[in-house]
Amino acid sequence: MFGLFGKKKAAPVRVMAVLNARLQPLDRGEIEDAFDTAMSEQGFGIRTVGGGTLLEANGEVSQCDIEIEIDDFSDKAVDTVKGVLGAMLAPRGSHLLLPSQNNQRIAFGTHEGLALYLNGTDLPDEVYRACDSNHVYAECQRLLEGVGHVASHWQGPTETALYMYGRNFEEMRQRVGSFLQAYPLCARCRIEQIA
């Protein structure tokens, strides 16, 4: 009679994927949705249960995190989370935080990041009237095909930033370089390596 109930199943374990990625909440949500779809299709018993975005004092995104619940916690499950996120978007400097394991941090991620900051105040008025930051976004996306992509953006008080992630910062910079020199809205822009 006592054997009817068997062994009690362990409660799911939560881990935090801290992505060194400057993603707006909607862009982070797309990764969460894609991650959930992949986990569900494979029947892994792993799912997202929350997420957040860390902002700088000026309102620019600094990093984001995705809270993940794992039914059967193991090294294999952790490797699965790292592998799937790494295939989607995991810039260098990302890590998994394991609260149930004394807040152990496991580094992962290989993507490099490039932030392009368009000057929003110091160009001639006719440039702002004639040019469009959406064109810069679309053209960078086209030029990065096969090596990276524009993952998110930020509109600040004096600058608009486009955040690009791919396999190599220098390769991405070279791919967009000629366009940035030629398009008037990109005059006085700045580029920063962010991963």
Secondary structure, 3 states (H helix, E strand, C coil): CHHHCCCCCCCCEEEEEEECCCCCHHHHHHHHHHHHHHHHHHCCCEEEEEEEEEECCCCCEEEEEEEEEECCCCHHHHHHHHHHHHHHCCECCEEEEEHHHCCEEEEECCEEEEEEEEECCCCCHHHHHHCCHHHHHHHHHHHCCCCEEEEEEEECCCEEEEEEEECCHHHHHHHHHHHHHHCHHHCCCEEEECC
